[in-house]
Amino acid sequence: MSLINGTGADRGPLKLDAVPQKYVSLGNLIDPTKPSNRDLLVQTFGDQGITGFLELTGATRGIATADEVQWWEESRLHRRFTASTVASDAAADTTFTITAADDGAAFAGQADDFVRSGDVILDATNGQRYLILTPSTANATFTARTLDEAAVSATAARQFNVIGNMYAQGTKQPSKFYQTQLTKRVNPLFITKETFHVNGSQATNIGWVDVGNGDYRWFVKGEMDTRKRFLNQREAMLMYNQLSGRTAGSQLTSDIAGSEGYFDAIANRGVVVNGANGTAPDTQFGDMSDLDLIILAIDAEGGSSEYAMYVNLATSIAVDKMIAGGAATTQNSGVLAQYGVFNNNMDMAIALGFKSFTRGGYTIHKHDWKLLNDPTLGGSFTARTASSGNSLGSVVGAMLPMSKVADAKTGERSPALEMVYKAANGYSRDIEHWVTGGGVLGYKTDDEDVAKFHYRSECALVTRAANQHVLLTA
């Protein structure tokens, strides 16, 4: 038997050499020394997950069985309108012209379809009271007389409230009545998707970094990041999404109508607090009087006794300074720690990241909002200018009631926020996840040497009684 040893890479050096410098470069390339590798993956930007707003605020999850979700909200019980007046003396009656109905819409109808003779109205600006005499049956005018028969000056359009009525003895009951209106709200569901691919060769490569639980396959990290990115972006869309601004019946594209996100719902129907143009995002809270203005606004809208305040870090710091400043002055009246929705347990509130205080009978639970701190999502905002209009990129926080809202049509009580998703007969489109591939990682559905991870959700946000919510903008 003979043994022939081939000339392979396992052969040693052929001879001695007196000039080792010639091999320095080659020695670097084939350095047998194992690098001192640290396999811990550093979270350079911390935990980049932003989800949790809907869970922490008590939003429920509901099933939708159509392409849009609808709910019902009641209108105000009492009627108000905007009107201008002409001057009158003590002997003459005042002529009013209704310019806007109680929902703020322009009014071009007949006055007797909106107010009745015998109604008493209150000037919301100066408190003057009038008795309506003769509403026009042809246009938007009516005549009224001051209850004290004092002369009045002409006024530009301003608000008047119907506070009651008066009739003479022996007269008939009113022939017309006020009908309380229901408002139907509709919001289409939207579909959001994501995907991640890895080929068979990359699926078997081992990297330098422990991506979790002793696994060194880098594609696992890519798939985990894709899943987290999908969940983050779904929540961001529930906050920032908008309905198409085109004319009724049209869509954003031929197949996409958009969907009303949380911020847009408040911008359309809620209390919007604007900071000074071009200034830092904490300008809403210079002192306690700024908070008082917000409390007065939500009180006028029938707000809950407890609110969750979600804000970016700059605004959070401003609120802390405001509370600290108020406690050091005579403005601290009513600024006390309260933890009502947390079973009045301070430890529970702190564990969830809330700081709580009360003012004017309203308890506010403050929490930092990662969505508005992340500069790659809502954290990089452009301060609003006179020409930029309602830029939702300038949102620095929101306040939502921590209570249930009664549905005007069904009487059922539901949380102020509800995330709905499509589902039927056991099939849910809340968060769908599936994998396809040509044998890669065991997924045998096609002939591609690729495993494809898919994510999909069809959902929408229901914002009930948006008039009680507060949007904080810079």
Residue pairs with C-beta under 8 A, 6 or more apart in sequence:
17 23
37 208
39 208
39 209
39 210
39 216
40 209
40 210
41 209
41 210
41 211
41 221
48 228
48 232
48 374
49 228
49 231
49 232
49 370
50 232
50 235
50 236
50 370
50 371
50 374
50 377
51 231
51 232
51 235
52 370
53 235
53 239
53 310
53 369
53 371
54 235
54 238
54 417
54 419
56 308
56 352
56 353
56 367
57 308
57 310
57 400
57 402
57 415
57 416
57 417
58 402
58 415
58 417
59 415
59 416
59 417
59 418
59 419
60 414
60 415
60 417
60 418
60 419
61 418
61 419
61 420
61 421
61 430
62 418
62 419
62 420
62 421
62 462
63 420
63 421
63 422
63 423
63 424
63 428
64 189
64 420
64 421
64 422
64 423
64 460
65 422
65 423
65 424
67 188
67 189
68 186
68 187
68 188
68 189
68 460
69 186
69 187
69 189
69 420
69 460
69 462
70 184
70 185
70 186
70 187
71 184
71 185
71 407
71 462
71 464
72 182
72 183
72 184
72 185
72 407
72 408
72 409
72 410
73 182
73 183
73 185
73 407
73 408
73 464
73 465
74 180
74 181
74 182
74 183
74 408
75 102
75 103
75 180
75 181
75 182
75 183
76 102
77 180
78 161
78 162
78 163
79 102
79 114
79 115
79 161
79 162
79 178
80 102
80 124
80 159
80 160
80 161
80 162
81 98
81 100
81 101
81 102
81 107
81 114
81 115
81 159
81 160
81 162
82 98
82 99
82 100
82 104
82 107
82 157
82 158
82 159
82 160
83 96
83 97
83 98
83 99
83 157
83 158
83 160
84 96
84 97
84 99
84 154
84 155
84 156
84 157
84 158
85 94
85 95
85 96
85 97
85 152
85 154
85 155
86 94
86 95
86 154
87 94
87 151
87 152
87 153
87 154
88 94
88 95
88 151
88 152
89 151
90 149
90 150
90 151
93 133
93 143
93 144
93 145
94 130
94 143
94 144
94 145
94 146
94 152
95 141
95 142
95 143
96 111
96 141
96 142
96 143
96 144
96 160
97 140
97 141
98 107
98 111
98 114
98 115
98 140
98 141
98 142
99 106
99 107
99 140
99 157
100 106
100 107
100 157
101 107
101 114
107 114
107 140
108 140
109 140
110 135
110 136
110 137
110 138
110 139
110 140
111 135
111 136
111 137
111 139
111 140
111 141
111 142
112 135
112 136
112 137
112 142
112 176
114 135
115 121
115 132
115 135
115 142
115 162
116 132
116 135
116 165
116 174
116 176
117 132
117 133
117 134
117 135
118 131
118 132
118 165
118 166
118 167
118 174
119 131
119 132
119 162
119 164
119 165
120 129
120 130
120 131
120 132
120 147
120 162
120 163
120 164
120 165
120 166
121 129
121 130
121 132
121 144
121 160
121 161
121 162
121 163
122 128
122 129
122 160
122 161
122 163
123 129
123 130
123 155
123 158
123 159
123 160
124 158
124 159
124 160
124 161
125 155
125 158
125 159
128 146
128 150
128 152
129 146
129 147
129 148
129 163
130 144
130 145
130 146
130 147
130 160
131 144
131 145
131 147
131 166
132 142
132 143
132 144
133 142
133 143
133 144
133 145
134 142
134 143
135 142
136 142
146 152
165 174
182 408
182 409
183 408
185 462
187 243
187 259
187 260
187 460
187 461
187 462
188 243
188 257
188 258
188 259
188 460
189 259
189 420
189 421
189 422
189 458
189 459
189 460
190 237
190 241
190 256
190 258
190 259
190 458
190 459
190 460
191 456
191 457
191 458
192 230
192 233
192 234
192 237
192 456
192 457
192 459
193 454
193 455
193 456
193 457
194 226
194 229
194 230
194 233
194 454
194 455
194 456
195 226
195 452
195 453
195 454
195 455
196 222
196 223
196 226
196 452
196 453
197 450
197 451
197 452
197 453
198 219
198 222
198 223
198 440
198 441
198 450
198 451
198 453
199 440
199 449
199 450
199 451
200 438
200 439
200 440
200 449
200 450
200 451
201 449
202 218
202 219
203 217
203 219
203 440
203 441
203 451
204 217
205 217
205 218
205 219
206 216
206 217
207 216
207 217
207 218
208 216
209 216
209 218
209 221
210 216
211 217
211 218
211 220
211 221
211 224
212 220
212 221
212 224
223 453
226 453
226 455
227 433
227 453
227 455
230 455
230 457
231 431
232 377
234 431
234 457
234 459
235 371
236 371
236 377
236 378
237 259
237 261
238 261
238 262
238 419
238 459
238 460
238 461
239 261
239 262
239 263
239 371
239 378
239 461
240 261
240 263
240 264
240 378
240 392
241 258
241 259
241 260
241 261
241 264
241 461
242 258
242 259
242 260
242 261
242 264
242 392
243 257
243 258
243 259
243 260
243 264
244 250
244 251
244 252
244 256
244 257
244 258
246 252
251 257
251 258
252 258
259 460
259 461
260 268
260 460
260 461
260 463
261 461
262 398
262 417
262 461
262 463
263 392
263 395
263 398
263 471
264 392
265 461
265 463
265 466
265 469
266 272
266 398
266 463
266 466
266 469
266 470
266 471
267 390
267 392
267 471
268 466
269 466
269 467
270 466
270 467
270 468
270 469
270 470
270 471
271 294
271 297
271 298
271 301
271 467
271 468
271 469
271 470
271 471
272 470
272 471
272 473
273 284
273 293
273 294
273 470
273 471
273 472
273 473
274 384
274 473
275 281
275 282
275 283
275 284
275 383
275 384
275 396
275 472
275 473
275 474
276 283
277 383
277 384
277 385
277 386
278 383
278 384
278 385
279 383
279 474
280 314
280 474
281 312
281 314
281 315
281 381
281 383
281 394
281 396
281 474
282 314
282 315
282 317
282 318
282 396
283 318
283 474
284 290
284 294
284 315
284 318
284 396
284 472
285 291
285 315
285 318
285 319
285 321
285 322
286 322
287 322
287 325
287 326
287 331
288 322
288 325
288 326
288 331
288 332
288 335
288 359
289 331
290 322
291 322
291 359
292 359
292 360
294 399
294 470
295 359
295 360
295 362
297 470
298 307
298 362
298 399
298 401
298 468
298 470
299 360
299 362
301 467
301 468
302 468
303 362
303 401
303 468
304 401
304 402
304 403
304 416
304 468
305 340
305 361
305 362
305 363
305 403
306 340
306 341
306 362
306 363
306 364
306 365
306 401
306 402
306 403
307 362
307 363
307 364
307 365
307 399
307 400
307 401
307 402
307 470
308 354
308 364
308 365
308 367
308 399
308 400
308 402
309 319
309 364
309 365
309 366
309 367
309 397
309 398
309 399
310 367
310 368
310 369
310 372
310 397
310 398
310 399
310 400
311 319
311 366
311 367
311 368
311 369
311 372
311 396
311 397
311 398
311 472
312 368
312 369
312 372
312 373
312 378
312 379
312 396
312 397
313 368
313 373
314 396
315 396
315 397
315 472
316 366
316 368
319 366
320 355
323 335
323 357
325 331
326 332
326 335
327 335
334 358
334 359
334 360
334 361
335 357
335 358
335 359
336 357
336 358
337 346
337 356
337 357
337 358
338 344
338 356
338 357
338 358
338 363
339 345
339 346
339 348
339 349
339 356
339 365
340 363
341 365
341 402
342 348
342 349
342 352
342 354
342 356
342 365
346 356
349 355
349 356
349 365
352 367
353 367
353 368
354 365
354 366
354 367
355 365
355 366
355 367
356 363
356 364
356 365
356 366
357 363
357 364
357 366
358 364
364 399
365 402
369 397
369 398
371 377
371 378
371 379
372 378
372 379
372 395
372 396
372 397
373 379
378 393
378 395
380 393
381 391
381 393
381 394
381 395
381 396
381 474
382 388
382 391
382 393
382 394
383 394
383 474
384 390
384 391
384 394
384 473
384 474
394 473
394 474
395 471
395 472
395 473
396 472
396 473
396 474
397 471
397 472
398 469
398 470
398 471
398 472
399 469
399 470
399 472
400 416
400 417
400 468
400 469
400 470
401 416
401 465
401 468
401 469
402 416
403 416
404 413
404 414
404 415
404 416
405 413
405 414
405 415
405 416
405 464
405 465
405 468
406 412
406 413
407 413
407 414
407 464
414 464
415 464
416 463
416 464
416 465
416 468
416 469
417 461
417 462
417 463
417 464
418 461
418 462
418 464
419 459
419 460
419 461
419 462
420 459
420 460
420 461
420 462
421 428
421 429
421 430
421 457
421 458
421 459
422 428
422 429
422 458
422 459
423 429
423 430
429 456
429 457
429 458
429 459
430 457
430 459
431 455
431 457
432 454
432 455
432 456
432 457
433 453
433 454
433 455
434 454
435 441
435 443
435 451
435 452
435 453
435 454
436 443
436 445
436 446
436 451
436 452
436 454
437 443
437 444
437 445
437 446
437 448
437 450
437 451
437 452
438 444
438 445
438 446
438 447
438 448
438 449
438 450
439 449
440 449
440 450
440 451
441 451
443 451
463 469
